[in-house]
């Protein structure tokens, strides 16, 4: 059983939480969108996978609003923005540099534009599996927001 627990914890990062195929995004990054809950327009500055599906970060009225896909409507127009394209995309496998210089392979679970720089979301710690009851436990924050410097393409 110990070997099974170790295998699960070491492979967890490579198994995308959305299953085999990445669900399509409702809107693209930097696309101007209408937010139905606030009846306002903004542009998509980030996306992150959550238990409820894609969670979008929309820059609107000098703040960032977090919405689910059914709460926004894309316009097909992109925000004119002098930002470079992201180095990595959601679903891409990357090596994540830890402080102790071990390189662990992770799946990019999200990205966001913050102050004209792209940051990426990867899992920092896998959940733990109880050897006696085979239950999965999660504790604290398991995701890390990192720059492209912290990641290496696989």
C-alpha positions as CSV (number, residue, x, y, z in Angstrom):
1,X,0.0,0.0,0.0
2,X,2.9,2.4,0.8
3,X,4.1,2.0,-2.8
4,X,0.6,2.9,-4.1
5,X,0.5,6.0,-1.9
6,X,3.9,7.1,-3.1
7,X,3.0,6.5,-6.8
8,X,-0.3,8.5,-6.4
9,X,1.5,11.4,-4.8
10,X,4.3,11.5,-7.3
11,X,2.0,11.3,-10.4
12,X,-0.7,13.7,-9.0
13,X,0.9,16.7,-10.6
14,X,0.9,15.1,-14.1
15,X,-2.8,14.2,-14.0
16,X,-4.8,17.3,-15.1
17,X,-7.8,17.8,-12.8
18,X,-10.2,18.3,-15.8
19,X,-9.6,14.7,-17.1
20,X,-8.1,13.7,-20.4
21,X,-9.0,16.7,-22.6
22,X,-8.9,20.3,-21.6
23,X,-12.4,21.8,-21.6
24,X,-12.7,24.8,-24.0
25,X,-12.5,28.3,-22.6
26,X,-15.7,30.4,-23.0
27,X,-13.5,33.5,-23.8
28,X,-9.9,34.0,-24.7
29,X,-7.3,35.8,-22.7
30,X,-7.4,39.6,-23.3
31,X,-10.9,39.2,-24.9
32,X,-13.4,41.9,-24.0
33,X,-16.4,40.3,-22.3
34,X,-19.8,41.2,-20.9
35,X,-20.3,40.1,-17.2
36,X,-24.0,39.3,-16.8
37,X,-24.0,39.4,-13.0
38,X,-22.6,43.0,-12.8
39,X,-24.0,44.2,-16.2
40,X,-20.6,45.6,-17.1
41,X,-17.7,45.0,-19.6
42,X,-14.1,44.1,-18.9
43,X,-11.4,42.0,-20.4
44,X,-10.2,38.5,-19.5
45,X,-6.8,38.9,-17.7
46,X,-6.6,35.3,-16.4
47,X,-8.1,31.9,-16.1
48,X,-7.8,29.2,-13.5
49,X,-9.2,25.6,-13.2
50,X,-11.4,25.1,-10.1
51,X,-13.7,22.4,-8.9
52,X,-16.5,24.2,-10.7
53,X,-14.7,24.4,-14.1
54,X,-12.9,27.4,-15.5
55,X,-12.8,30.5,-13.3
56,X,-12.1,33.7,-15.2
57,X,-10.4,36.8,-13.9
58,X,-12.0,39.9,-15.6
59,X,-10.5,43.4,-15.3
60,X,-13.4,45.7,-14.9
61,X,-13.7,49.2,-13.5
62,X,-10.2,49.2,-11.9
63,X,-10.7,45.9,-10.1
64,X,-10.5,42.2,-11.0
65,X,-13.8,40.3,-10.9
66,X,-13.8,36.5,-10.6
67,X,-16.6,34.8,-12.6
68,X,-17.5,31.4,-13.9
69,X,-18.0,30.7,-17.6
70,X,-21.9,30.9,-17.5
71,X,-21.6,34.5,-16.1
72,X,-19.7,36.0,-19.1
73,X,-20.3,36.5,-22.8
74,X,-17.4,37.0,-25.1
75,X,-17.4,39.8,-27.8
76,X,-14.7,38.4,-30.0
77,X,-12.7,41.6,-29.7
78,X,-9.3,41.7,-27.9
79,X,-8.2,44.4,-25.5
80,X,-5.4,46.4,-27.1
81,X,-2.6,45.7,-24.5
82,X,1.2,46.0,-24.8
83,X,1.7,42.6,-23.0
84,X,3.7,39.8,-24.5
85,X,2.0,36.5,-25.1
86,X,2.3,33.9,-22.2
87,X,5.3,31.7,-22.4
88,X,3.3,28.7,-21.2
89,X,-0.4,27.8,-21.7
90,X,-3.0,26.1,-19.5
91,X,-2.5,22.3,-19.6
92,X,1.1,22.5,-20.6
93,X,3.6,20.3,-18.7
94,X,6.5,22.3,-17.1
95,X,9.3,21.7,-14.7
96,X,8.8,23.7,-11.5
97,X,12.0,24.9,-9.7
98,X,11.8,24.4,-6.0
99,X,14.1,26.2,-3.5
100,X,16.1,23.0,-3.1
101,X,16.8,22.9,-6.9
102,X,14.7,19.7,-7.5
103,X,12.8,20.0,-10.7
104,X,9.3,18.5,-10.5
105,X,7.0,18.2,-13.5
106,X,3.7,20.0,-13.1
107,X,0.7,20.9,-15.2
108,X,-0.1,24.6,-15.7
109,X,-3.6,25.0,-14.1
110,X,-4.0,28.7,-14.8
111,X,-2.4,32.0,-15.7
112,X,-3.1,35.6,-15.1
113,X,-1.8,39.0,-16.2
114,X,-0.6,41.0,-13.3
115,X,1.1,44.4,-13.8
116,X,1.9,43.5,-17.4
117,X,3.5,40.2,-16.4
118,X,2.1,36.7,-16.8
119,X,2.1,34.5,-13.8
120,X,1.2,30.8,-13.8
121,X,-0.6,28.5,-11.4
122,X,0.9,25.1,-10.6
123,X,0.3,22.7,-7.8
124,X,2.9,23.0,-5.0
125,X,1.8,20.0,-3.0
126,X,-0.3,17.0,-3.8
127,X,-3.1,15.9,-1.6
128,X,-2.3,13.0,0.8
129,X,-3.8,9.6,0.8
130,X,-4.6,7.8,4.0
131,X,-3.1,4.3,3.9
132,X,-5.8,2.8,6.2
133,X,-9.0,4.2,4.6
134,X,-7.7,5.3,1.2
135,X,-9.3,8.7,1.7
136,X,-7.8,11.8,0.0
137,X,-7.0,14.7,2.3
138,X,-6.1,18.2,1.3
139,X,-4.8,20.8,3.6
140,X,-4.0,24.5,3.2
141,X,-3.1,26.1,-0.1
142,X,-1.7,23.6,-2.6
143,X,-1.3,26.0,-5.6
144,X,1.6,28.3,-6.3
145,X,1.6,31.5,-8.4
146,X,5.0,31.6,-10.2
147,X,6.7,33.5,-13.0
148,X,8.0,32.0,-16.2
149,X,11.5,32.1,-14.7
150,X,10.3,29.5,-12.1
151,X,9.2,27.1,-14.9
152,X,11.0,25.2,-17.6
153,X,9.2,23.7,-20.7
154,X,9.2,19.9,-20.9
